[in-house]
Amino acid sequence: MIKLILFGTQGCHLCEQAEEMLNSYLADNNDIEIESIDIAEQTQWQERYAIRIPVLLHEASGSELCWPFDRLDVERLVAMISGKYDGKR
């Protein structure tokens, strides 16, 4: 199971768009788990991500996707994490 974190905040329309796209992706990929975290909960998250949200993070590798990202970007991130990335978009 690959675990990702989606950093965002309430009232962020871009975060809502990212969540919708990721929910669609998750419907087709049950080996992925995404935890949503509101950056307002901790100062360190606000300082790191405030102007970059939404951000999708694979904490174990430190790999991040900053908005704008799409389904293909997520697929590529998951492939890189799992060692299956072939270098193509």
C-alpha positions in Angstrom: 0.0 0.0 0.0 1.4 3.4 -1.0 0.5 6.2 1.4 0.3 9.8 0.2 -0.6 13.0 2.1 -2.7 15.7 0.5 -2.0 19.1 2.1 -4.6 21.7 1.7 -7.0 23.9 3.7 -10.7 24.7 4.0 -12.1 27.1 1.4 -9.3 26.4 -1.1 -11.0 25.8 -4.5 -7.8 24.3 -5.9 -7.7 21.9 -3.0 -11.2 20.8 -3.8 -10.3 20.2 -7.4 -7.3 18.1 -6.4 -9.5 16.1 -4.0 -12.1 15.4 -6.7 -9.4 14.3 -9.2 -7.7 12.1 -6.5 -11.0 10.5 -5.5 -11.5 9.5 -9.2 -8.0 8.1 -9.2 -8.6 6.2 -6.0 -11.7 4.6 -7.4 -9.5 2.9 -10.0 -6.5 2.2 -7.7 -7.1 0.4 -4.5 -3.4 0.1 -3.6 -3.1 3.8 -2.8 -4.2 5.5 0.4 -4.4 9.3 0.6 -4.7 11.2 3.9 -5.9 14.8 3.7 -4.3 17.2 6.1 -5.3 20.8 6.7 -2.2 23.0 6.9 -4.0 25.3 9.4 -3.5 22.6 12.0 0.3 23.2 12.4 2.5 26.2 11.9 5.2 24.1 10.3 2.8 23.0 7.5 1.6 26.6 7.0 5.1 27.8 6.7 6.1 25.1 4.2 3.0 24.8 2.1 0.9 28.0 2.4 1.5 29.3 -1.1 1.9 25.9 -2.8 -1.3 24.1 -1.8 -2.6 21.7 -2.8 0.5 19.5 -2.4 0.6 15.7 -2.7 3.4 14.2 -0.6 4.9 10.8 -0.4 6.5 11.2 3.0 8.8 8.2 2.9 10.6 9.4 -0.2 10.0 13.1 0.2 8.5 13.3 -3.3 6.0 16.1 -3.8 3.6 17.2 -6.5 2.6 20.8 -6.2 -0.5 22.2 -7.9 -1.2 22.1 -10.8 -1.0 18.3 -11.1 -3.3 15.9 -13.0 -4.0 12.2 -13.0 -1.0 11.5 -15.2 1.3 13.3 -12.8 -0.1 11.2 -9.9 0.3 8.0 -11.9 3.9 8.9 -12.7 4.6 9.7 -9.0 3.1 6.4 -7.9 5.2 4.6 -10.6 8.3 6.3 -9.4 7.6 5.4 -5.8 6.9 1.8 -6.6 10.0 1.5 -8.9 7.9 1.1 -12.1 8.6 4.5 -13.7 9.9 4.2 -17.3 10.8 7.8 -17.8 7.8 8.6 -20.0 4.9 10.9 -19.2 
